[in-house]
């Protein structure tokens, strides 16, 4: 005796060819994942093809973050040891007193920090910005701002910079440095 199954109706699809429906959430995750991968590829390509543009953009974002933080609490800096490029490159989060600026009359003591080592805190400062100096009492204020080229500039460009001392850092992706003259607020 043989049993025969009735044939499926003509409009029915065979089981093996059934399509699974994707939920709306899965589609959304797929689109988001693709967008994220494309964004990463664009950032990678930009960093390879236009590194100074990427660096400058990073600097602008970092400066905006520093500005928001300064609205909550006075910015604070730490003055470090005296030295030259080797001490500056140690990147310990302090501003190093640069001995190379000492021989120019009319230039206050200059403390420098690389922008990516905490020095970028000074890049948006302007006259009137208030700050604290770790280990020193009171509040300090920016009394002068000076921009110079990063390369081929002499210390004479800083003659007359006002303040008891100066803080310096380089702008991201630019051939510019900022020097800010600092003085304690008397009152």
N, C-alpha and C positions, 0 to 999 in steps of 0.2 A: 504494500500500500504506500503510495507516495503522497506526501502532502505537498500541496502547492500553496504558496503564499500569494495572496492577491497582489497584483501590481499596484505600486503607489499611484496616486492620481497624477495626472500630467503636470499640474502646476506645482507639485511638491519638489523640493530640491533634495538630492541625495544627501545623506548625513555627512559625508566627508567634505562636501563643498559648502557647508554652512558658514556664514560669515559671522564673526564675533563683532558685536558693536562695542566701540570704545566709549567709555563714559566721558562726560564733559570735563571732568577733573583730569583724566589722563591726557586729553588733548591739550588742555591748558598747561600741564606740566611739560609736555613735549615741546610746545611753543616756547615756554620760558627757558627750558634747557637749551634749545637751539639758539635763542637770543643770547644767552649767557656765553655759550661757546663762541659765537660770532663776535661778541664784545671782547672776549679774551684774545681772540685772533687779531682784532683791530688794534688793541693796546700793544700786543707783542709786535705787530708790524710797525706801529708808530715808534715804539722804543728802539727798533732797529734802524728805521729810516730817518727819523727826526728826533734824536735823543734830547736835544736842547729844548725842543717844544714840549716834550713830555716832562722834562725836569722843571721847566718854567711853570707848567700847569700844576705839577705837584707842589711847587713852592707857593703858588697862589692859594691852593687848598689849605696847606699847612699854616699860612699866614692868617687865613680866615678862622681856623681853629684856635690859633693863639689869641686872636682878637676876642673871640667868644669867651675863652678862659679868663682873659684880663677883665672882662665885665663882672666876673664872679669874685675874683681875688686879684690883688695887685701882683703883677709879674715879679718874679724874684730871680736874681742871678747870683752865681757864686764866682768869686775871684779866686784864681788858682795861682800856681807857682809862676815864677818868671822863666822865660825860655825863648825858644825859637821854633822852627818848623817841627822838629822832632817832638817837642812837648805838645804842640798844637795837635799833631797827628795822633797822640795818645787818646784823644777823644774821651775825656773823663767827665764831661758835662760842665766843666768850669771854663771860665774865660782866662786864658793864659796871658800874663804880662809880657808883651813882646819887646825884647831887648833891642831889636832893630830900630825902634822908634825913639830911643832915648837920646840919640845924638843930635836931634834937631831942636834948636831953641824955639820956643813958642808952641810946642806940641805937648799936650798933657800925656801922662802915662796911658798907653793903649793896651787894652786887654782884648784878645781876639778868641773866637771860637768858630770852627767850621759850621756852616749852616745845618748840616745833617747831624751835628753833635750838640744841638741845643742853641747854637748861635743865631738861628733864624728867628728867635724871639724878638730880636731888635729890629728886624727888617721893616716892620710897619710903624715903628715908633716915630713920633714927631715931637717937636718942641712942646713941652707941657706934659708929656707922658710921665706918669709917676710909677715908681718901682721900689722894690726892697733889695738890699744887698745882704746876702746871708753873712752872718757874723758881724755885721756893722749895725749900730743902732739907728733908728729913724727911717724916714722916707726920703727917697732921692727923686730927682726930676731931670728929664732931658732938657738941656738948655741950648743945644746946638746940634744940627744935623749936617753932615757933609757926605756927598757921593764922590767917589773917585773910580777910575778905571782899575780893574783887577791886575792888569799887566802894564808894564812900562810906565808906571806912575812913581814919583818920588815922594818922600815924606814931606817935602816942602809944600805939597798940596794941602797939608793939614795945618800949616802955620796959622795961628790965630783961632784955632778950634777952641771954643769956650768950654769950660767945665774943669772940675778937679781931676777927672780921668775920663777916658773914652772907652766905649765898647765898640767892637767891629765884627762884622760878618759879611760874607759874600752873598749876593742874590743868586737864586737858583737859575741855571741856564743862561746867565748873562755875564758880560765882562764888566761887572760893577760891584763895588763894595759900599757898604754904608758904615759910617762912623757917627756915633752919637755921643756928644759931650754930656757928662753927668755931674750933677752937683747936689749936695744935700739940701733939703728944704729947711730953711731957718724959720723959726717962728715962735 
